[in-house]
């Protein structure tokens, strides 16, 4: 009878506690940890999922200015520059995977500062030494485009097989047409990336549920050292709350310019577990 009363009290204790109060208690409150081991798993899981949702929102807020304001401007600038930089006399054809041009090769497309961006040379076989000699970002050969920073590890040079492209003719008119089609959609670029960024952040944080499958074993070991009787399931529930401080630090560190340290999340969570379980009545 006393056990039932105690169990019902613990359920009421955690259910009536506000979410933000749980955040504070999850960082330090031995009495809180003494109660949550008796509550339902769904309560702890719901808290964790709401916490990572909030963390994803906070992280996404930091992306609003660069993605909604700066990215569309940069994208428009890039599109406009691509239109300006593409030579009016250049016509590049891809037919059956073979590249041909109407200009004398090697032909170089440069940026406004005179830096070579693309070199078209369909007569010379590719070598890393020749790529470095050209000092360009992209070299178009007869059937492949090699792109990367000249002088870097040849293994990092990306090769694009042009034989996979459909037959096409690239000229100033085509570039102008593609530019005009792309411009109206640039304003949607930021919002779309924000949505996918938010979902990515949320699911990345939620993946810590899998991480906790292993970390719960460490919590179980700590409990035994501290002479606390916990099952694996109870250790997992403790971990769902104990990760709170690590999630908060991980969420805010980009705002405060803190790079972190090796195994930061694990060490913070372990510290929270030790401090709270040491004085918890379990």
Secondary structure, 3 states (H helix, E strand, C coil): CHHHHHHHHHHHHHHHCCHHHHHHHHHCCHHHHHHHCCCCHHHHHHHHHHHHHHHHHHHHHHHHHHHHHHHHHHHHHHHHHHHHHCCCCCCEEEECCEEEECCCCCEEEECCCCCEEEEECCCCCCCHHHHHHHCCCEEECCCEEEECCCCCCHHHCEEEEHHHCCCEEECHHHHHHHHHHHHCCCHHHHHHHHHHHHHHHHHHHHCHHHHHHHHHHHHHHHHHHCCCCCCHHHHHHHHHHHCHHHHHHHHHHHHHCCCCCCCHHHHHHHHHHHHHHHHCCC
